[in-house]
Amino acid sequence: MSEYQAGATQKTLAKKYGISLSSVKRLARDARRDLVRSRAGRSEE
């Protein structure tokens, strides 16, 4: 997904759910961080 597509998707989600774009960006950032952490944890097992 290109940066443009990601931005357009974030704007669509913000409008659909009636939340701010900054909230969508924060949720996406947190989800990426959690995904990276969970993958890192599995590799140590």
Backbone bond lengths (Angstrom), bond angles and torsions (degrees), N, CA, C in turn:
res aa  C-N    CA-C-N  psi(-1)  N-CA   C-N-CA  omega(-1)  CA-C   N-CA-C  phi
1 M - - - 1.446 - - 1.530 107.67 -
2 S 1.297 115.04 129.52 1.466 119.57 179.46 1.529 110.22 -73.57
3 E 1.325 115.26 163.39 1.471 119.00 177.38 1.525 110.27 -60.65
4 Y 1.341 116.85 -37.06 1.468 120.18 178.89 1.527 110.28 -62.81
5 Q 1.350 116.48 -46.41 1.467 120.22 -179.76 1.524 111.04 -62.80
6 A 1.330 116.59 -40.94 1.464 120.36 179.52 1.528 110.23 -62.40
7 G 1.318 116.79 -43.10 1.461 120.71 178.62 1.515 112.09 -64.07
8 A 1.327 116.46 -41.47 1.462 120.50 178.97 1.523 110.20 -65.24
9 T 1.326 117.08 -39.57 1.460 121.37 178.27 1.526 110.63 -64.68
10 Q 1.326 116.82 -41.71 1.464 120.57 178.67 1.523 110.67 -62.79
11 K 1.323 117.30 -41.44 1.468 120.55 178.56 1.523 110.72 -64.00
12 T 1.342 116.81 -40.28 1.459 121.47 178.92 1.524 110.93 -62.99
13 L 1.332 116.36 -44.72 1.466 120.18 179.31 1.526 111.38 -63.66
14 A 1.318 116.82 -41.93 1.465 120.43 179.44 1.527 110.47 -60.00
15 K 1.316 116.23 -44.88 1.467 120.26 -179.25 1.530 110.74 -67.84
16 K 1.337 116.84 -43.79 1.464 121.37 -177.42 1.524 111.90 -60.92
17 Y 1.328 116.40 -42.15 1.459 120.34 -175.72 1.523 113.81 -98.64
18 G 1.326 116.74 0.91 1.457 120.59 175.65 1.515 113.66 66.88
19 I 1.331 116.28 36.03 1.465 120.61 177.68 1.522 108.86 -120.88
20 S 1.310 115.75 165.82 1.462 119.31 -177.16 1.525 111.10 -74.20
21 L 1.311 115.09 153.97 1.460 121.08 177.24 1.524 110.35 -61.58
22 S 1.320 117.30 -36.92 1.473 119.50 179.03 1.531 110.87 -64.32
23 S 1.324 117.53 -33.17 1.466 120.44 176.68 1.521 110.90 -67.11
24 V 1.322 116.88 -41.68 1.463 120.84 177.86 1.524 109.60 -62.53
25 K 1.325 116.69 -44.44 1.467 120.50 179.26 1.527 111.03 -61.86
26 R 1.327 117.08 -40.92 1.468 120.91 178.93 1.524 110.59 -64.95
27 L 1.323 117.15 -43.60 1.464 120.71 178.75 1.525 111.36 -61.96
28 A 1.333 117.09 -41.97 1.465 121.10 178.69 1.522 110.64 -64.66
29 R 1.318 116.77 -43.16 1.470 121.45 179.23 1.530 110.37 -62.18
30 D 1.332 116.93 -44.77 1.461 120.86 179.66 1.529 111.23 -64.80
31 A 1.327 116.60 -39.83 1.465 120.23 179.39 1.525 111.02 -64.60
32 R 1.340 117.05 -41.82 1.472 120.05 176.92 1.520 110.71 -62.04
33 R 1.326 116.89 -43.85 1.466 121.44 179.77 1.528 110.59 -60.94
34 D 1.330 116.83 -45.33 1.462 120.68 -179.76 1.525 111.34 -64.82
35 L 1.326 116.99 -37.96 1.458 120.97 178.36 1.522 110.92 -64.12
36 V 1.312 116.84 -44.37 1.466 121.31 178.81 1.525 109.93 -62.58
37 R 1.321 116.75 -43.35 1.470 120.43 179.56 1.520 111.32 -63.76
38 S 1.329 117.81 -41.13 1.466 120.15 -178.78 1.526 110.67 -67.81
39 R 1.312 117.46 -37.40 1.471 120.41 177.32 1.518 110.59 -68.18
40 A 1.312 117.78 -38.71 1.467 121.65 178.94 1.527 109.80 -65.33
41 G 1.305 117.49 -38.47 1.462 121.67 179.23 1.509 112.69 -65.38
42 R 1.324 117.42 -36.65 1.461 121.48 179.39 1.518 111.76 -68.26
43 S 1.322 117.01 -35.63 1.461 119.94 -176.72 1.525 111.73 -69.67
44 E 1.343 116.95 -19.87 1.461 120.54 -179.71 1.516 112.39 -85.02
45 E 1.350 117.32 -14.01 1.474 120.62 -176.69 1.500 111.95 -74.52
